Amino acid sequence: QVQLAESGGGLVQAGGSLRLSCEASGRTFSRRAMGWFRQAPGKEREFVAAIRWSGNSGYYTDSVKGRFTISRDNAKNTVYLQMNSLKPEDTAVYYCAATRVDSILLHIRSTYDSWGQGTQVTVSS
């Protein structure tokens, strides 16, 4: 497992932007696929975006395509989630996660073996 720490959450108006960061500890970060999930009050934790260890492929849930971008800097052991054109329905606690599995199953929660504590994103209308 790796230790993960998210940052960058906050309060923003609809249409605004935020960039979330997730810093990982450990030497195996570059060989792990990374994902972002979110959980709104009273709802299940849902997949948002994922990126393979190579950084060449990003995957997104339909509701954020064209607005969010996932990227990673393996030299800094950090994965990012750039969120643009934010909507009130994007309000949630955002979690980053890591997995040794580098496959098409990156949208599934159980694929991941390490999770951060989460960072709150609130979008006001």
MOPEWO-V941585 format. One record per residue. N is the residue number from 1. RES is the residue in one small letter. OMEGA is omega in whole degrees, -180 to 180 (NA if undefined). Layout:
BEGIN
n = [N & N]
res = [RES & RES]
omega = [OMEGA & OMEGA]
END
This chain:
BEGIN
n = [1 & 2 & 3 & 4 & 5 & 6 & 7 & 8 & 9 & 10 & 11 & 12 & 13 & 14 & 15 & 16 & 17 & 18 & 19 & 20 & 21 & 22 & 23 & 24 & 25 & 26 & 27 & 28 & 29 & 30 & 31 & 32 & 33 & 34 & 35 & 36 & 37 & 38 & 39 & 40 & 41 & 42 & 43 & 44 & 45 & 46 & 47 & 48 & 49 & 50 & 51 & 52 & 53 & 54 & 55 & 56 & 57 & 58 & 59 & 60 & 61 & 62 & 63 & 64 & 65 & 66 & 67 & 68 & 69 & 70 & 71 & 72 & 73 & 74 & 75 & 76 & 77 & 78 & 79 & 80 & 81 & 82 & 83 & 84 & 85 & 86 & 87 & 88 & 89 & 90 & 91 & 92 & 93 & 94 & 95 & 96 & 97 & 98 & 99 & 100 & 101 & 102 & 103 & 104 & 105 & 106 & 107 & 108 & 109 & 110 & 111 & 112 & 113 & 114 & 115 & 116 & 117 & 118 & 119 & 120 & 121 & 122 & 123 & 124 & 125]
res = [q & v & q & l & a & e & s & g & g & g & l & v & q & a & g & g & s & l & r & l & s & c & e & a & s & g & r & t & f & s & r & r & a & m & g & w & f & r & q & a & p & g & k & e & r & e & f & v & a & a & i & r & w & s & g & n & s & g & y & y & t & d & s & v & k & g & r & f & t & i & s & r & d & n & a & k & n & t & v & y & l & q & m & n & s & l & k & p & e & d & t & a & v & y & y & c & a & a & t & r & v & d & s & i & l & l & h & i & r & s & t & y & d & s & w & g & q & g & t & q & v & t & v & s & s]
omega = [173 & 175 & -176 & 179 & 179 & 173 & 175 & 178 & 179 & 180 & -179 & 176 & 177 & -176 & -179 & -177 & 172 & 172 & 176 & 176 & 177 & -179 & -178 & 173 & 178 & -175 & -175 & -176 & -174 & 180 & 179 & 168 & -176 & 179 & 171 & 175 & 176 & 180 & 176 & -179 & 177 & -178 & 177 & 174 & -175 & 179 & 176 & -176 & 178 & 180 & 179 & -174 & -179 & -178 & -176 & -175 & 174 & -179 & -173 & 168 & -172 & -173 & -179 & -180 & -179 & 180 & -178 & 176 & 176 & 178 & -180 & 175 & -176 & 178 & -180 & -178 & -173 & 172 & -176 & 170 & 176 & -176 & 179 & 178 & -176 & -178 & 177 & -180 & 173 & 180 & -177 & 166 & -178 & -178 & 169 & -175 & -178 & 179 & 174 & -178 & -179 & -172 & -180 & -178 & -174 & 178 & -176 & -177 & -174 & 176 & -171 & -179 & 179 & -178 & 172 & -178 & 177 & 175 & -175 & 172 & 179 & -180 & -179 & -179 & NA]
END
